[in-house]
Amino acid sequence: MLNNNVAEQRKITSRSVFLVGEIGVNDYFLALMSNKSIDVAESLVPHIIGTIRSALTVTTLLNLIATAIDHKISV
């Protein structure tokens, strides 16, 4: 990606998903280190998946807004 021009870099990053850190690890860690059963940790999965989905949805929305703004500025 470093060798691509700016337009190509934008194309690549506009189709990319970036996750920073481990979403949900603290939830699992707390449950497992608090001597909870594996069932308790397992019950967190739908909530953690929902949180990741929400984060991706918000990120997608923000990227769409930023792209729209960028196109209006560069026109």
Backbone as CSV, one residue per row, in Angstrom:
resi,resn,N_x,N_y,N_z,CA_x,CA_y,CA_z,C_x,C_y,C_z
1,MET,0.816,-1.184,0.000,0.000,0.000,0.000,0.866,1.255,0.000
2,LEU,2.066,1.180,0.556,2.928,2.355,0.622,3.364,2.833,-0.751
3,ASN,3.434,1.925,-1.714,3.874,2.306,-3.058,2.745,2.833,-3.933
4,ASN,1.523,2.758,-3.465,0.384,3.212,-4.259,0.225,4.720,-4.154
5,ASN,-0.454,5.288,-5.143,-0.741,6.716,-5.074,-1.886,6.970,-4.091
6,VAL,-2.156,8.223,-3.814,-3.156,8.582,-2.805,-4.532,8.042,-3.171
7,ALA,-4.913,8.127,-4.424,-6.227,7.629,-4.847,-6.350,6.130,-4.609
8,GLU,-5.290,5.389,-4.912,-5.296,3.941,-4.701,-5.317,3.615,-3.215
9,GLN,-4.589,4.380,-2.403,-4.597,4.179,-0.952,-5.996,4.395,-0.388
10,ARG,-6.669,5.445,-0.850,-8.041,5.706,-0.383,-8.985,4.576,-0.788
11,LYS,-8.795,4.070,-2.004,-9.629,2.964,-2.481,-9.444,1.735,-1.592
12,ILE,-8.197,1.432,-1.262,-7.899,0.269,-0.425,-8.469,0.447,0.974
13,THR,-8.206,1.604,1.588,-8.669,1.811,2.963,-10.181,1.958,3.053
14,SER,-10.827,2.419,1.985,-12.291,2.544,2.030,-12.976,1.184,2.040
15,ARG,-12.249,0.153,1.636,-12.802,-1.203,1.619,-12.232,-2.076,2.730
16,SER,-11.572,-1.456,3.679,-10.896,-2.194,4.740,-11.620,-2.048,6.066
17,VAL,-11.412,-3.018,6.921,-11.937,-2.972,8.283,-10.743,-2.937,9.219
18,PHE,-10.765,-2.004,10.150,-9.682,-1.867,11.105,-10.218,-2.085,12.507
19,LEU,-9.654,-3.027,13.212,-9.982,-3.244,14.616,-8.738,-2.935,15.429
20,VAL,-8.894,-2.099,16.424,-7.777,-1.734,17.276,-8.013,-2.363,18.635
21,GLY,-7.103,-3.218,19.043,-7.264,-3.893,20.320,-8.170,-5.109,20.196
22,GLU,-8.332,-5.775,21.285,-9.133,-6.991,21.308,-10.481,-6.676,21.930
23,ILE,-11.496,-6.520,21.113,-12.833,-6.227,21.614,-13.374,-7.474,22.299
24,GLY,-13.788,-7.330,23.548,-14.397,-8.424,24.274,-13.459,-9.188,25.185
25,VAL,-12.153,-9.026,24.991,-11.202,-9.793,25.795,-11.385,-9.502,27.279
26,ASN,-11.560,-8.250,27.648,-11.736,-7.912,29.058,-12.983,-8.578,29.646
27,ASP,-14.037,-8.672,28.843,-15.265,-9.317,29.323,-15.017,-10.785,29.642
28,TYR,-14.357,-11.478,28.713,-14.052,-12.882,28.940,-13.076,-13.051,30.103
29,PHE,-12.049,-12.217,30.109,-11.021,-12.310,31.143,-11.636,-12.129,32.529
30,LEU,-12.481,-11.121,32.680,-13.111,-10.866,33.980,-13.968,-12.055,34.408
31,ALA,-14.757,-12.573,33.493,-15.615,-13.705,33.831,-14.795,-14.933,34.236
32,LEU,-13.765,-15.222,33.464,-12.973,-16.425,33.729,-12.071,-16.273,34.950
33,MET,-11.548,-15.081,35.188,-10.668,-14.868,36.331,-11.444,-14.663,37.640
34,SER,-12.752,-14.487,37.539,-13.593,-14.339,38.728,-14.186,-15.676,39.148
35,ASN,-13.589,-16.752,38.643,-14.049,-18.108,38.937,-15.498,-18.355,38.520
36,LYS,-15.917,-17.696,37.461,-17.243,-17.955,36.896,-17.137,-19.191,36.008
37,SER,-18.251,-19.793,35.739,-18.234,-20.981,34.882,-18.013,-20.569,33.433
38,ILE,-17.617,-21.533,32.637,-17.442,-21.292,31.208,-18.773,-20.883,30.584
39,ASP,-19.884,-21.342,31.167,-21.209,-20.955,30.669,-21.433,-19.454,30.785
40,VAL,-20.931,-18.850,31.868,-21.068,-17.402,32.038,-20.274,-16.683,30.949
41,ALA,-19.032,-17.115,30.731,-18.216,-16.505,29.681,-18.868,-16.706,28.314
42,GLU,-19.394,-17.900,28.099,-20.053,-18.206,26.823,-21.303,-17.356,26.619
43,SER,-21.996,-17.046,27.704,-23.214,-16.234,27.590,-22.909,-14.803,27.157
44,LEU,-21.659,-14.388,27.263,-21.260,-13.036,26.860,-21.103,-12.895,25.350
45,VAL,-20.955,-14.025,24.656,-20.670,-13.997,23.217,-21.670,-13.149,22.435
46,PRO,-22.988,-13.345,22.579,-23.917,-12.530,21.796,-23.774,-11.029,22.073
47,HIS,-23.500,-10.678,23.320,-23.340,-9.264,23.669,-22.079,-8.681,23.034
48,ILE,-21.009,-9.451,23.056,-19.748,-8.984,22.484,-19.863,-8.876,20.963
49,ILE,-20.483,-9.859,20.333,-20.700,-9.807,18.882,-21.560,-8.603,18.530
50,GLY,-22.584,-8.331,19.330,-23.431,-7.159,19.102,-22.651,-5.858,19.205
51,THR,-21.735,-5.797,20.163,-20.906,-4.604,20.333,-19.977,-4.405,19.141
52,ILE,-19.375,-5.491,18.681,-18.502,-5.405,17.501,-19.317,-4.963,16.293
53,ARG,-20.486,-5.543,16.122,-21.354,-5.179,14.993,-21.723,-3.701,15.050
54,SER,-22.059,-3.216,16.246,-22.399,-1.799,16.402,-21.211,-0.907,16.069
55,ALA,-20.037,-1.296,16.529,-18.828,-0.513,16.248,-18.560,-0.456,14.751
56,LEU,-18.727,-1.589,14.079,-18.511,-1.617,12.631,-19.555,-0.784,11.905
57,THR,-20.798,-0.818,12.382,-21.864,-0.033,11.768,-21.574,1.457,11.913
58,VAL,-21.180,1.877,13.104,-20.853,3.285,13.337,-19.651,3.685,12.497
59,THR,-18.634,2.831,12.445,-17.449,3.124,11.649,-17.806,3.260,10.174
60,THR,-18.640,2.362,9.681,-19.074,2.425,8.284,-19.819,3.723,8.016
61,LEU,-20.706,4.087,8.913,-21.469,5.327,8.765,-20.535,6.531,8.759
62,LEU,-19.599,6.567,9.685,-18.647,7.687,9.740,-17.793,7.750,8.481
63,ASN,-17.394,6.592,7.966,-16.611,6.574,6.724,-17.424,7.089,5.549
64,LEU,-18.692,6.724,5.491,-19.546,7.221,4.411,-19.701,8.734,4.486
65,ILE,-19.897,9.243,5.693,-20.028,10.697,5.883,-18.725,11.387,5.491
66,ALA,-17.592,10.853,5.961,-16.292,11.448,5.643,-16.030,11.423,4.142
67,THR,-16.402,10.333,3.487,-16.222,10.231,2.037,-17.072,11.262,1.316
68,ALA,-18.314,11.411,1.762,-19.207,12.404,1.147,-18.659,13.803,1.328
69,ILE,-18.162,14.107,2.509,-17.585,15.427,2.781,-16.339,15.636,1.930
70,ASP,-15.498,14.607,1.863,-14.264,14.695,1.079,-14.572,14.960,-0.385
71,HIS,-15.601,14.285,-0.921,-15.963,14.494,-2.327,-16.472,15.910,-2.553
72,LYS,-17.217,16.436,-1.592,-17.744,17.807,-1.747,-16.614,18.831,-1.661
73,ILE,-15.630,18.562,-0.818,-14.515,19.500,-0.667,-13.629,19.475,-1.921
74,SER,-13.391,18.279,-2.449,-12.461,18.155,-3.576,-13.103,18.495,-4.917
75,VAL,-14.411,18.697,-4.960,-15.087,19.011,-6.235,-14.941,20.461,-6.558
